[in-house]
């Protein structure tokens, strides 16, 4: 089963949808993160949980 690491990103109320999309796109492109969960709160803020797979490299034994 793959292992993942997670990061929570808080997007405040005043951030537009376009700016939030750009922020998450940058995380996805340059950090190899993908969307795990998005929560929209009643005050208009968003809490986003991103995940990426942990790749373990085995030591060569030759």
PDBQT receptor file of N, H, CA, C and O in Angstrom, charges set to zero:
ATOM      1  N   UNK A   1       0.839  -1.178   0.000  1.00  0.00    +0.000 N 
ATOM      2  CA  UNK A   1       0.000   0.000   0.000  1.00  0.00    +0.000 C 
ATOM      3  C   UNK A   1       0.887   1.244   0.000  1.00  0.00    +0.000 C 
ATOM      4  O   UNK A   1       1.833   1.327   0.783  1.00  0.00    +0.000 OA
ATOM      5  N   UNK A   2       0.595   2.200  -0.858  1.00  0.00    +0.000 N 
ATOM      6  H   UNK A   2      -0.174   2.132  -1.494  1.00  0.00    +0.000 HD
ATOM      7  CA  UNK A   2       1.447   3.389  -0.928  1.00  0.00    +0.000 C 
ATOM      8  C   UNK A   2       1.308   4.267   0.312  1.00  0.00    +0.000 C 
ATOM      9  O   UNK A   2       0.253   4.328   0.944  1.00  0.00    +0.000 OA
ATOM     10  N   UNK A   3       2.398   4.937   0.636  1.00  0.00    +0.000 N 
ATOM     11  H   UNK A   3       3.255   4.887   0.123  1.00  0.00    +0.000 HD
ATOM     12  CA  UNK A   3       2.397   5.882   1.756  1.00  0.00    +0.000 C 
ATOM     13  C   UNK A   3       2.308   7.299   1.199  1.00  0.00    +0.000 C 
ATOM     14  O   UNK A   3       2.871   7.601   0.146  1.00  0.00    +0.000 OA
ATOM     15  N   UNK A   4       1.604   8.152   1.910  1.00  0.00    +0.000 N 
ATOM     16  H   UNK A   4       1.147   7.906   2.765  1.00  0.00    +0.000 HD
ATOM     17  CA  UNK A   4       1.427   9.534   1.480  1.00  0.00    +0.000 C 
ATOM     18  C   UNK A   4       1.863  10.477   2.589  1.00  0.00    +0.000 C 
ATOM     19  O   UNK A   4       1.808  10.148   3.774  1.00  0.00    +0.000 OA
ATOM     20  N   UNK A   5       2.297  11.652   2.173  1.00  0.00    +0.000 N 
ATOM     21  H   UNK A   5       2.342  11.920   1.211  1.00  0.00    +0.000 HD
ATOM     22  CA  UNK A   5       2.496  12.743   3.120  1.00  0.00    +0.000 C 
ATOM     23  C   UNK A   5       1.444  13.797   2.802  1.00  0.00    +0.000 C 
ATOM     24  O   UNK A   5       1.021  13.936   1.654  1.00  0.00    +0.000 OA
ATOM     25  N   UNK A   6       1.032  14.528   3.811  1.00  0.00    +0.000 N 
ATOM     26  H   UNK A   6       1.376  14.415   4.743  1.00  0.00    +0.000 HD
ATOM     27  CA  UNK A   6      -0.063  15.479   3.676  1.00  0.00    +0.000 C 
ATOM     28  C   UNK A   6       0.393  16.867   4.103  1.00  0.00    +0.000 C 
ATOM     29  O   UNK A   6       1.281  17.021   4.941  1.00  0.00    +0.000 OA
ATOM     30  N   UNK A   7      -0.235  17.865   3.509  1.00  0.00    +0.000 N 
ATOM     31  H   UNK A   7      -0.957  17.740   2.828  1.00  0.00    +0.000 HD
ATOM     32  CA  UNK A   7      -0.027  19.247   3.924  1.00  0.00    +0.000 C 
ATOM     33  C   UNK A   7      -1.388  19.943   3.885  1.00  0.00    +0.000 C 
ATOM     34  O   UNK A   7      -2.171  19.744   2.956  1.00  0.00    +0.000 OA
ATOM     35  N   UNK A   8      -1.657  20.756   4.896  1.00  0.00    +0.000 N 
ATOM     36  H   UNK A   8      -1.021  20.918   5.650  1.00  0.00    +0.000 HD
ATOM     37  CA  UNK A   8      -2.901  21.526   4.950  1.00  0.00    +0.000 C 
ATOM     38  C   UNK A   8      -2.607  22.956   4.531  1.00  0.00    +0.000 C 
ATOM     39  O   UNK A   8      -1.667  23.582   5.019  1.00  0.00    +0.000 OA
ATOM     40  N   UNK A   9      -3.426  23.462   3.620  1.00  0.00    +0.000 N 
ATOM     41  H   UNK A   9      -4.190  22.953   3.223  1.00  0.00    +0.000 HD
ATOM     42  CA  UNK A   9      -3.293  24.833   3.126  1.00  0.00    +0.000 C 
ATOM     43  C   UNK A   9      -4.567  25.570   3.504  1.00  0.00    +0.000 C 
ATOM     44  O   UNK A   9      -5.671  25.106   3.219  1.00  0.00    +0.000 OA
ATOM     45  N   UNK A  10      -4.408  26.713   4.144  1.00  0.00    +0.000 N 
ATOM     46  H   UNK A  10      -3.511  27.090   4.375  1.00  0.00    +0.000 HD
ATOM     47  CA  UNK A  10      -5.549  27.539   4.527  1.00  0.00    +0.000 C 
ATOM     48  C   UNK A  10      -5.653  28.686   3.538  1.00  0.00    +0.000 C 
ATOM     49  O   UNK A  10      -4.693  29.432   3.341  1.00  0.00    +0.000 OA
ATOM     50  N   UNK A  11      -6.810  28.828   2.918  1.00  0.00    +0.000 N 
ATOM     51  H   UNK A  11      -7.589  28.223   3.078  1.00  0.00    +0.000 HD
ATOM     52  CA  UNK A  11      -7.058  29.915   1.970  1.00  0.00    +0.000 C 
ATOM     53  C   UNK A  11      -8.079  30.844   2.620  1.00  0.00    +0.000 C 
ATOM     54  O   UNK A  11      -9.231  30.453   2.808  1.00  0.00    +0.000 OA
ATOM     55  N   UNK A  12      -7.676  32.074   2.968  1.00  0.00    +0.000 N 
ATOM     56  H   UNK A  12      -6.740  32.392   2.815  1.00  0.00    +0.000 HD
ATOM     57  CA  UNK A  12      -8.592  32.974   3.666  1.00  0.00    +0.000 C 
ATOM     58  C   UNK A  12      -9.753  33.449   2.791  1.00  0.00    +0.000 C 
ATOM     59  O   UNK A  12      -9.774  33.236   1.579  1.00  0.00    +0.000 OA
ATOM     60  N   UNK A  13     -10.686  34.080   3.428  1.00  0.00    +0.000 N 
ATOM     61  H   UNK A  13     -10.669  34.253   4.412  1.00  0.00    +0.000 HD
ATOM     62  CA  UNK A  13     -11.932  34.496   2.797  1.00  0.00    +0.000 C 
ATOM     63  C   UNK A  13     -11.733  35.477   1.645  1.00  0.00    +0.000 C 
ATOM     64  O   UNK A  13     -12.461  35.399   0.655  1.00  0.00    +0.000 OA
ATOM     65  N   UNK A  14     -10.793  36.378   1.737  1.00  0.00    +0.000 N 
ATOM     66  H   UNK A  14     -10.202  36.442   2.541  1.00  0.00    +0.000 HD
ATOM     67  CA  UNK A  14     -10.621  37.419   0.731  1.00  0.00    +0.000 C 
ATOM     68  C   UNK A  14      -9.948  36.972  -0.556  1.00  0.00    +0.000 C 
ATOM     69  O   UNK A  14      -9.868  37.752  -1.505  1.00  0.00    +0.000 OA
ATOM     70  N   UNK A  15      -9.471  35.761  -0.612  1.00  0.00    +0.000 N 
ATOM     71  H   UNK A  15      -9.536  35.128   0.159  1.00  0.00    +0.000 HD
ATOM     72  CA  UNK A  15      -8.775  35.264  -1.801  1.00  0.00    +0.000 C 
ATOM     73  C   UNK A  15      -9.814  34.841  -2.836  1.00  0.00    +0.000 C 
ATOM     74  O   UNK A  15     -10.749  34.100  -2.531  1.00  0.00    +0.000 OA
ATOM     75  N   UNK A  16      -9.634  35.325  -4.064  1.00  0.00    +0.000 N 
ATOM     76  H   UNK A  16      -8.874  35.926  -4.312  1.00  0.00    +0.000 HD
ATOM     77  CA  UNK A  16     -10.587  34.982  -5.117  1.00  0.00    +0.000 C 
ATOM     78  C   UNK A  16     -10.401  33.539  -5.558  1.00  0.00    +0.000 C 
ATOM     79  O   UNK A  16      -9.385  32.906  -5.272  1.00  0.00    +0.000 OA
ATOM     80  N   UNK A  17     -11.395  33.042  -6.250  1.00  0.00    +0.000 N 
ATOM     81  H   UNK A  17     -12.220  33.556  -6.483  1.00  0.00    +0.000 HD
ATOM     82  CA  UNK A  17     -11.333  31.667  -6.741  1.00  0.00    +0.000 C 
ATOM     83  C   UNK A  17     -10.176  31.496  -7.731  1.00  0.00    +0.000 C 
ATOM     84  O   UNK A  17      -9.506  30.463  -7.742  1.00  0.00    +0.000 OA
ATOM     85  N   UNK A  18      -9.953  32.505  -8.547  1.00  0.00    +0.000 N 
ATOM     86  H   UNK A  18     -10.497  33.344  -8.538  1.00  0.00    +0.000 HD
ATOM     87  CA  UNK A  18      -8.861  32.450  -9.524  1.00  0.00    +0.000 C 
ATOM     88  C   UNK A  18      -7.502  32.380  -8.820  1.00  0.00    +0.000 C 
ATOM     89  O   UNK A  18      -6.640  31.596  -9.219  1.00  0.00    +0.000 OA
ATOM     90  N   UNK A  19      -7.307  33.186  -7.788  1.00  0.00    +0.000 N 
ATOM     91  H   UNK A  19      -8.007  33.823  -7.464  1.00  0.00    +0.000 HD
ATOM     92  CA  UNK A  19      -6.050  33.165  -7.033  1.00  0.00    +0.000 C 
ATOM     93  C   UNK A  19      -5.860  31.836  -6.307  1.00  0.00    +0.000 C 
ATOM     94  O   UNK A  19      -4.749  31.308  -6.264  1.00  0.00    +0.000 OA
ATOM     95  N   UNK A  20      -6.930  31.294  -5.739  1.00  0.00    +0.000 N 
ATOM     96  H   UNK A  20      -7.833  31.723  -5.774  1.00  0.00    +0.000 HD
ATOM     97  CA  UNK A  20      -6.845  30.001  -5.053  1.00  0.00    +0.000 C 
ATOM     98  C   UNK A  20      -6.507  28.890  -6.043  1.00  0.00    +0.000 C 
ATOM     99  O   UNK A  20      -5.718  27.997  -5.735  1.00  0.00    +0.000 OA
ATOM    100  N   UNK A  21      -7.104  28.949  -7.230  1.00  0.00    +0.000 N 
ATOM    101  H   UNK A  21      -7.744  29.675  -7.480  1.00  0.00    +0.000 HD
ATOM    102  CA  UNK A  21      -6.801  27.961  -8.267  1.00  0.00    +0.000 C 
ATOM    103  C   UNK A  21      -5.344  28.034  -8.665  1.00  0.00    +0.000 C 
ATOM    104  O   UNK A  21      -4.694  27.004  -8.842  1.00  0.00    +0.000 OA
ATOM    105  N   UNK A  22      -4.827  29.235  -8.807  1.00  0.00    +0.000 N 
ATOM    106  H   UNK A  22      -5.355  30.072  -8.662  1.00  0.00    +0.000 HD
ATOM    107  CA  UNK A  22      -3.422  29.415  -9.187  1.00  0.00    +0.000 C 
ATOM    108  C   UNK A  22      -2.492  28.874  -8.095  1.00  0.00    +0.000 C 
ATOM    109  O   UNK A  22      -1.490  28.227  -8.397  1.00  0.00    +0.000 OA
ATOM    110  N   UNK A  23      -2.820  29.135  -6.847  1.00  0.00    +0.000 N 
ATOM    111  H   UNK A  23      -3.635  29.661  -6.602  1.00  0.00    +0.000 HD
ATOM    112  CA  UNK A  23      -2.027  28.642  -5.726  1.00  0.00    +0.000 C 
ATOM    113  C   UNK A  23      -1.969  27.114  -5.721  1.00  0.00    +0.000 C 
ATOM    114  O   UNK A  23      -0.897  26.526  -5.578  1.00  0.00    +0.000 OA
ATOM    115  N   UNK A  24      -3.126  26.481  -5.878  1.00  0.00    +0.000 N 
ATOM    116  H   UNK A  24      -3.997  26.959  -5.995  1.00  0.00    +0.000 HD
ATOM    117  CA  UNK A  24      -3.173  25.019  -5.867  1.00  0.00    +0.000 C 
ATOM    118  C   UNK A  24      -2.523  24.424  -7.109  1.00  0.00    +0.000 C 
ATOM    119  O   UNK A  24      -1.927  23.350  -7.038  1.00  0.00    +0.000 OA
ATOM    120  N   UNK A  25      -2.628  25.104  -8.241  1.00  0.00    +0.000 N 
ATOM    121  H   UNK A  25      -3.112  25.977  -8.299  1.00  0.00    +0.000 HD
ATOM    122  CA  UNK A  25      -1.968  24.640  -9.465  1.00  0.00    +0.000 C 
ATOM    123  C   UNK A  25      -0.460  24.676  -9.304  1.00  0.00    +0.000 C 
ATOM    124  O   UNK A  25       0.231  23.760  -9.749  1.00  0.00    +0.000 OA
ATOM    125  N   UNK A  26       0.059  25.718  -8.676  1.00  0.00    +0.000 N 
ATOM    126  H   UNK A  26      -0.502  26.463  -8.314  1.00  0.00    +0.000 HD
ATOM    127  CA  UNK A  26       1.503  25.800  -8.429  1.00  0.00    +0.000 C 
ATOM    128  C   UNK A  26       1.972  24.671  -7.522  1.00  0.00    +0.000 C 
ATOM    129  O   UNK A  26       3.021  24.073  -7.762  1.00  0.00    +0.000 OA
ATOM    130  N   UNK A  27       1.205  24.379  -6.488  1.00  0.00    +0.000 N 
ATOM    131  H   UNK A  27       0.353  24.864  -6.292  1.00  0.00    +0.000 HD
ATOM    132  CA  UNK A  27       1.552  23.258  -5.604  1.00  0.00    +0.000 C 
ATOM    133  C   UNK A  27       1.567  21.945  -6.382  1.00  0.00    +0.000 C 
ATOM    134  O   UNK A  27       2.449  21.108  -6.187  1.00  0.00    +0.000 OA
ATOM    135  N   UNK A  28       0.591  21.774  -7.256  1.00  0.00    +0.000 N 
ATOM    136  H   UNK A  28      -0.125  22.454  -7.415  1.00  0.00    +0.000 HD
ATOM    137  CA  UNK A  28       0.485  20.521  -8.012  1.00  0.00    +0.000 C 
ATOM    138  C   UNK A  28       1.621  20.377  -9.022  1.00  0.00    +0.000 C 
ATOM    139  O   UNK A  28       2.198  19.298  -9.152  1.00  0.00    +0.000 OA
ATOM    140  N   UNK A  29       1.945  21.454  -9.736  1.00  0.00    +0.000 N 
ATOM    141  H   UNK A  29       1.475  22.330  -9.631  1.00  0.00    +0.000 HD
ATOM    142  CA  UNK A  29       2.961  21.372 -10.783  1.00  0.00    +0.000 C 
ATOM    143  C   UNK A  29       4.368  21.245 -10.225  1.00  0.00    +0.000 C 
ATOM    144  O   UNK A  29       5.144  20.407 -10.682  1.00  0.00    +0.000 OA
ATOM    145  N   UNK A  30       4.700  22.064  -9.247  1.00  0.00    +0.000 N 
ATOM    146  H   UNK A  30       4.069  22.745  -8.876  1.00  0.00    +0.000 HD
ATOM    147  CA  UNK A  30       6.084  22.133  -8.794  1.00  0.00    +0.000 C 
ATOM    148  C   UNK A  30       6.373  21.257  -7.583  1.00  0.00    +0.000 C 
ATOM    149  O   UNK A  30       7.523  20.876  -7.360  1.00  0.00    +0.000 OA
ATOM    150  N   UNK A  31       5.365  20.934  -6.807  1.00  0.00    +0.000 N 
ATOM    151  H   UNK A  31       4.431  21.244  -6.987  1.00  0.00    +0.000 HD
ATOM    152  CA  UNK A  31       5.584  20.109  -5.627  1.00  0.00    +0.000 C 
ATOM    153  C   UNK A  31       5.048  18.701  -5.767  1.00  0.00    +0.000 C 
ATOM    154  O   UNK A  31       5.212  17.876  -4.869  1.00  0.00    +0.000 OA
ATOM    155  N   UNK A  32       4.396  18.417  -6.910  1.00  0.00    +0.000 N 
ATOM    156  H   UNK A  32       4.262  19.087  -7.641  1.00  0.00    +0.000 HD
ATOM    157  CA  UNK A  32       3.817  17.096  -7.185  1.00  0.00    +0.000 C 
ATOM    158  C   UNK A  32       2.748  16.716  -6.163  1.00  0.00    +0.000 C 
ATOM    159  O   UNK A  32       2.631  15.552  -5.780  1.00  0.00    +0.000 OA
ATOM    160  N   UNK A  33       1.974  17.701  -5.727  1.00  0.00    +0.000 N 
ATOM    161  H   UNK A  33       2.069  18.647  -6.039  1.00  0.00    +0.000 HD
ATOM    162  CA  UNK A  33       0.885  17.459  -4.791  1.00  0.00    +0.000 C 
ATOM    163  C   UNK A  33      -0.397  17.225  -5.566  1.00  0.00    +0.000 C 
ATOM    164  O   UNK A  33      -0.544  17.704  -6.690  1.00  0.00    +0.000 OA
ATOM    165  N   UNK A  34      -1.321  16.495  -4.975  1.00  0.00    +0.000 N 
ATOM    166  H   UNK A  34      -1.202  16.106  -4.062  1.00  0.00    +0.000 HD
ATOM    167  CA  UNK A  34      -2.645  16.325  -5.551  1.00  0.00    +0.000 C 
ATOM    168  C   UNK A  34      -3.688  16.575  -4.465  1.00  0.00    +0.000 C 
ATOM    169  O   UNK A  34      -3.406  16.451  -3.273  1.00  0.00    +0.000 OA
ATOM    170  N   UNK A  35      -4.878  16.923  -4.893  1.00  0.00    +0.000 N 
ATOM    171  H   UNK A  35      -5.107  17.023  -5.862  1.00  0.00    +0.000 HD
ATOM    172  CA  UNK A  35      -5.946  17.282  -3.967  1.00  0.00    +0.000 C 
ATOM    173  C   UNK A  35      -6.469  16.046  -3.244  1.00  0.00    +0.000 C 
ATOM    174  O   UNK A  35      -6.807  15.044  -3.874  1.00  0.00    +0.000 OA
ATOM    175  N   UNK A  36      -6.530  16.126  -1.929  1.00  0.00    +0.000 N 
ATOM    176  H   UNK A  36      -6.255  16.940  -1.417  1.00  0.00    +0.000 HD
ATOM    177  CA  UNK A  36      -7.091  15.041  -1.133  1.00  0.00    +0.000 C 
ATOM    178  C   UNK A  36      -8.467  15.431  -0.598  1.00  0.00    +0.000 C 
ATOM    179  O   UNK A  36      -9.408  14.641  -0.671  1.00  0.00    +0.000 OA
ATOM    180  N   UNK A  37      -8.587  16.639  -0.064  1.00  0.00    +0.000 N 
ATOM    181  H   UNK A  37      -7.823  17.281  -0.005  1.00  0.00    +0.000 HD
ATOM    182  CA  UNK A  37      -9.842  17.070   0.546  1.00  0.00    +0.000 C 
ATOM    183  C   UNK A  37      -9.933  18.596   0.500  1.00  0.00    +0.000 C 
ATOM    184  O   UNK A  37      -8.931  19.295   0.647  1.00  0.00    +0.000 OA
ATOM    185  N   UNK A  38     -11.143  19.093   0.294  1.00  0.00    +0.000 N 
ATOM    186  H   UNK A  38     -11.957  18.525   0.175  1.00  0.00    +0.000 HD
ATOM    187  CA  UNK A  38     -11.396  20.529   0.294  1.00  0.00    +0.000 C 
ATOM    188  C   UNK A  38     -12.587  20.800   1.198  1.00  0.00    +0.000 C 
ATOM    189  O   UNK A  38     -13.641  20.179   1.054  1.00  0.00    +0.000 OA
ATOM    190  N   UNK A  39     -12.414  21.733   2.134  1.00  0.00    +0.000 N 
ATOM    191  H   UNK A  39     -11.558  22.237   2.251  1.00  0.00    +0.000 HD
ATOM    192  CA  UNK A  39     -13.502  22.107   3.040  1.00  0.00    +0.000 C 
ATOM    193  C   UNK A  39     -13.790  23.586   2.872  1.00  0.00    +0.000 C 
ATOM    194  O   UNK A  39     -12.894  24.419   3.003  1.00  0.00    +0.000 OA
ATOM    195  N   UNK A  40     -15.037  23.909   2.582  1.00  0.00    +0.000 N 
ATOM    196  H   UNK A  40     -15.765  23.232   2.475  1.00  0.00    +0.000 HD
ATOM    197  CA  UNK A  40     -15.470  25.294   2.482  1.00  0.00    +0.000 C 
ATOM    198  C   UNK A  40     -16.219  25.631   3.762  1.00  0.00    +0.000 C 
ATOM    199  O   UNK A  40     -17.233  25.009   4.079  1.00  0.00    +0.000 OA
ATOM    200  N   UNK A  41     -15.716  26.619   4.496  1.00  0.00    +0.000 N 
ATOM    201  H   UNK A  41     -14.892  27.124   4.239  1.00  0.00    +0.000 HD
ATOM    202  CA  UNK A  41     -16.308  26.983   5.784  1.00  0.00    +0.000 C 
ATOM    203  C   UNK A  41     -17.380  28.055   5.604  1.00  0.00    +0.000 C 
ATOM    204  O   UNK A  41     -17.444  28.716   4.567  1.00  0.00    +0.000 OA
ATOM    205  N   UNK A  42     -18.206  28.217   6.608  1.00  0.00    +0.000 N 
ATOM    206  H   UNK A  42     -18.155  27.681   7.451  1.00  0.00    +0.000 HD
ATOM    207  CA  UNK A  42     -19.330  29.158   6.524  1.00  0.00    +0.000 C 
ATOM    208  C   UNK A  42     -18.878  30.613   6.422  1.00  0.00    +0.000 C 
ATOM    209  O   UNK A  42     -19.629  31.457   5.932  1.00  0.00    +0.000 OA
ATOM    210  N   UNK A  43     -17.664  30.919   6.877  1.00  0.00    +0.000 N 
ATOM    211  H   UNK A  43     -17.054  30.234   7.275  1.00  0.00    +0.000 HD
ATOM    212  CA  UNK A  43     -17.170  32.295   6.771  1.00  0.00    +0.000 C 
ATOM    213  C   UNK A  43     -16.534  32.580   5.413  1.00  0.00    +0.000 C 
ATOM    214  O   UNK A  43     -16.060  33.692   5.181  1.00  0.00    +0.000 OA
ATOM    215  N   UNK A  44     -16.515  31.599   4.514  1.00  0.00    +0.000 N 
ATOM    216  H   UNK A  44     -16.900  30.696   4.702  1.00  0.00    +0.000 HD
ATOM    217  CA  UNK A  44     -15.983  31.799   3.170  1.00  0.00    +0.000 C 
ATOM    218  C   UNK A  44     -14.553  31.334   2.995  1.00  0.00    +0.000 C 
ATOM    219  O   UNK A  44     -14.047  31.322   1.873  1.00  0.00    +0.000 OA
ATOM    220  N   UNK A  45     -13.891  30.954   4.070  1.00  0.00    +0.000 N 
ATOM    221  H   UNK A  45     -14.302  30.964   4.982  1.00  0.00    +0.000 HD
ATOM    222  CA  UNK A  45     -12.517  30.466   3.952  1.00  0.00    +0.000 C 
ATOM    223  C   UNK A  45     -12.526  29.006   3.502  1.00  0.00    +0.000 C 
ATOM    224  O   UNK A  45     -13.529  28.303   3.622  1.00  0.00    +0.000 OA
ATOM    225  N   UNK A  46     -11.382  28.577   2.984  1.00  0.00    +0.000 N 
ATOM    226  H   UNK A  46     -10.567  29.148   2.887  1.00  0.00    +0.000 HD
ATOM    227  CA  UNK A  46     -11.252  27.198   2.518  1.00  0.00    +0.000 C 
ATOM    228  C   UNK A  46     -10.065  26.547   3.199  1.00  0.00    +0.000 C 
ATOM    229  O   UNK A  46      -9.027  27.180   3.397  1.00  0.00    +0.000 OA
ATOM    230  N   UNK A  47     -10.215  25.305   3.551  1.00  0.00    +0.000 N 
ATOM    231  H   UNK A  47     -11.058  24.791   3.391  1.00  0.00    +0.000 HD
ATOM    232  CA  UNK A  47      -9.100  24.513   4.065  1.00  0.00    +0.000 C 
ATOM    233  C   UNK A  47      -8.901  23.365   3.087  1.00  0.00    +0.000 C 
ATOM    234  O   UNK A  47      -9.807  22.570   2.839  1.00  0.00    +0.000 OA
ATOM    235  N   UNK A  48      -7.695  23.299   2.540  1.00  0.00    +0.000 N 
ATOM    236  H   UNK A  48      -6.959  23.945   2.742  1.00  0.00    +0.000 HD
ATOM    237  CA  UNK A  48      -7.386  22.329   1.500  1.00  0.00    +0.000 C 
ATOM    238  C   UNK A  48      -6.337  21.370   2.040  1.00  0.00    +0.000 C 
ATOM    239  O   UNK A  48      -5.338  21.804   2.614  1.00  0.00    +0.000 OA
ATOM    240  N   UNK A  49      -6.548  20.085   1.865  1.00  0.00    +0.000 N 
ATOM    241  H   UNK A  49      -7.359  19.732   1.398  1.00  0.00    +0.000 HD
ATOM    242  CA  UNK A  49      -5.546  19.081   2.232  1.00  0.00    +0.000 C 
ATOM    243  C   UNK A  49      -5.004  18.489   0.939  1.00  0.00    +0.000 C 
ATOM    244  O   UNK A  49      -5.746  17.964   0.110  1.00  0.00    +0.000 OA
ATOM    245  N   UNK A  50      -3.676  18.592   0.791  1.00  0.00    +0.000 N 
ATOM    246  H   UNK A  50      -3.073  19.019   1.465  1.00  0.00    +0.000 HD
ATOM    247  CA  UNK A  50      -2.995  18.046  -0.377  1.00  0.00    +0.000 C 
ATOM    248  C   UNK A  50      -2.198  16.824   0.043  1.00  0.00    +0.000 C 
ATOM    249  O   UNK A  50      -1.772  16.714   1.192  1.00  0.00    +0.000 OA
ATOM    250  N   UNK A  51      -2.002  15.914  -0.889  1.00  0.00    +0.000 N 
ATOM    251  H   UNK A  51      -2.348  16.004  -1.823  1.00  0.00    +0.000 HD
ATOM    252  CA  UNK A  51      -1.212  14.721  -0.579  1.00  0.00    +0.000 C 
ATOM    253  C   UNK A  51      -0.255  14.445  -1.729  1.00  0.00    +0.000 C 
ATOM    254  O   UNK A  51      -0.499  14.827  -2.873  1.00  0.00    +0.000 OA
ATOM    255  N   UNK A  52       0.832  13.775  -1.395  1.00  0.00    +0.000 N 
ATOM    256  H   UNK A  52       1.030  13.465  -0.465  1.00  0.00    +0.000 HD
ATOM    257  CA  UNK A  52       1.732  13.259  -2.418  1.00  0.00    +0.000 C 
ATOM    258  C   UNK A  52       2.328  11.957  -1.933  1.00  0.00    +0.000 C 
ATOM    259  O   UNK A  52       2.492  11.722  -0.736  1.00  0.00    +0.000 OA
ATOM    260  N   UNK A  53       2.642  11.132  -2.886  1.00  0.00    +0.000 N 
ATOM    261  H   UNK A  53       2.509  11.322  -3.859  1.00  0.00    +0.000 HD
ATOM    262  CA  UNK A  53       3.122   9.794  -2.579  1.00  0.00    +0.000 C 
ATOM    263  C   UNK A  53       4.578   9.851  -2.149  1.00  0.00    +0.000 C 
ATOM    264  O   UNK A  53       5.385  10.566  -2.744  1.00  0.00    +0.000 OA
ATOM    265  N   UNK A  54       4.905   9.096  -1.116  1.00  0.00    +0.000 N 
ATOM    266  H   UNK A  54       4.250   8.515  -0.633  1.00  0.00    +0.000 HD
ATOM    267  CA  UNK A  54       6.284   8.973  -0.656  1.00  0.00    +0.000 C 
ATOM    268  C   UNK A  54       6.908   7.814  -1.411  1.00  0.00    +0.000 C 
ATOM    269  O   UNK A  54       6.420   6.685  -1.355  1.00  0.00    +0.000 OA
ATOM    270  N   UNK A  55       7.980   8.100  -2.111  1.00  0.00    +0.000 N 
ATOM    271  H   UNK A  55       8.377   9.017  -2.157  1.00  0.00    +0.000 HD
ATOM    272  CA  UNK A  55       8.666   7.072  -2.888  1.00  0.00    +0.000 C 
ATOM    273  C   UNK A  55       9.936   6.706  -2.145  1.00  0.00    +0.000 C 
ATOM    274  O   UNK A  55      10.833   7.533  -1.980  1.00  0.00    +0.000 OA
ATOM    275  N   UNK A  56      10.004   5.484  -1.707  1.00  0.00    +0.000 N 
ATOM    276  H   UNK A  56       9.276   4.812  -1.841  1.00  0.00    +0.000 HD
ATOM    277  CA  UNK A  56      11.174   4.982  -0.984  1.00  0.00    +0.000 C 
ATOM    278  C   UNK A  56      12.147   4.382  -1.982  1.00  0.00    +0.000 C 
ATOM    279  O   UNK A  56      11.768   3.567  -2.823  1.00  0.00    +0.000 OA
ATOM    280  N   UNK A  57      13.392   4.786  -1.883  1.00  0.00    +0.000 N 
ATOM    281  H   UNK A  57      13.700   5.448  -1.200  1.00  0.00    +0.000 HD
ATOM    282  CA  UNK A  57      14.413   4.248  -2.771  1.00  0.00    +0.000 C 
ATOM    283  C   UNK A  57      15.253   3.236  -1.998  1.00  0.00    +0.000 C 
ATOM    284  O   UNK A  57      15.797   3.541  -0.937  1.00  0.00    +0.000 OA
ATOM    285  N   UNK A  58      15.347   2.054  -2.538  1.00  0.00    +0.000 N 
ATOM    286  H   UNK A  58      14.905   1.806  -3.400  1.00  0.00    +0.000 HD
ATOM    287  CA  UNK A  58      16.127   1.006  -1.899  1.00  0.00    +0.000 C 
ATOM    288  C   UNK A  58      17.593   1.161  -2.267  1.00  0.00    +0.000 C 
ATOM    289  O   UNK A  58      17.925   1.558  -3.384  1.00  0.00    +0.000 OA
ATOM    290  N   UNK A  59      18.449   0.852  -1.337  1.00  0.00    +0.000 N 
ATOM    291  H   UNK A  59      18.179   0.530  -0.430  1.00  0.00    +0.000 HD
ATOM    292  CA  UNK A  59      19.885   0.951  -1.566  1.00  0.00    +0.000 C 
ATOM    293  C   UNK A  59      20.334  -0.188  -2.481  1.00  0.00    +0.000 C 
ATOM    294  O   UNK A  59      19.956  -1.343  -2.285  1.00  0.00    +0.000 OA
ATOM    295  N   UNK A  60      21.142   0.154  -3.477  1.00  0.00    +0.000 N 
ATOM    296  H   UNK A  60      21.449   1.092  -3.636  1.00  0.00    +0.000 HD
ATOM    297  CA  UNK A  60      21.686  -0.870  -4.378  1.00  0.00    +0.000 C 
ATOM    298  C   UNK A  60      22.727  -1.700  -3.628  1.00  0.00    +0.000 C 
ATOM    299  O   UNK A  60      23.540  -1.161  -2.877  1.00  0.00    +0.000 OA
ATOM    300  N   UNK A  61      22.694  -2.999  -3.838  1.00  0.00    +0.000 N 
ATOM    301  H   UNK A  61      22.034  -3.436  -4.448  1.00  0.00    +0.000 HD
ATOM    302  CA  UNK A  61      23.613  -3.886  -3.106  1.00  0.00    +0.000 C 
ATOM    303  C   UNK A  61      24.507  -4.649  -4.073  1.00  0.00    +0.000 C 
ATOM    304  O   UNK A  61      24.621  -5.870  -3.971  1.00  0.00    +0.000 OA
ATOM    305  N   UNK A  62      25.126  -3.969  -4.986  1.00  0.00    +0.000 N 
ATOM    306  H   UNK A  62      25.033  -2.977  -5.069  1.00  0.00    +0.000 HD
ATOM    307  CA  UNK A  62      26.036  -4.660  -5.902  1.00  0.00    +0.000 C 
ATOM    308  C   UNK A  62      27.443  -4.401  -5.612  1.00  0.00    +0.000 C 
ATOM    309  O   UNK A  62      28.321  -4.917  -6.303  1.00  0.00    +0.000 OA
TER     310      UNK A  62
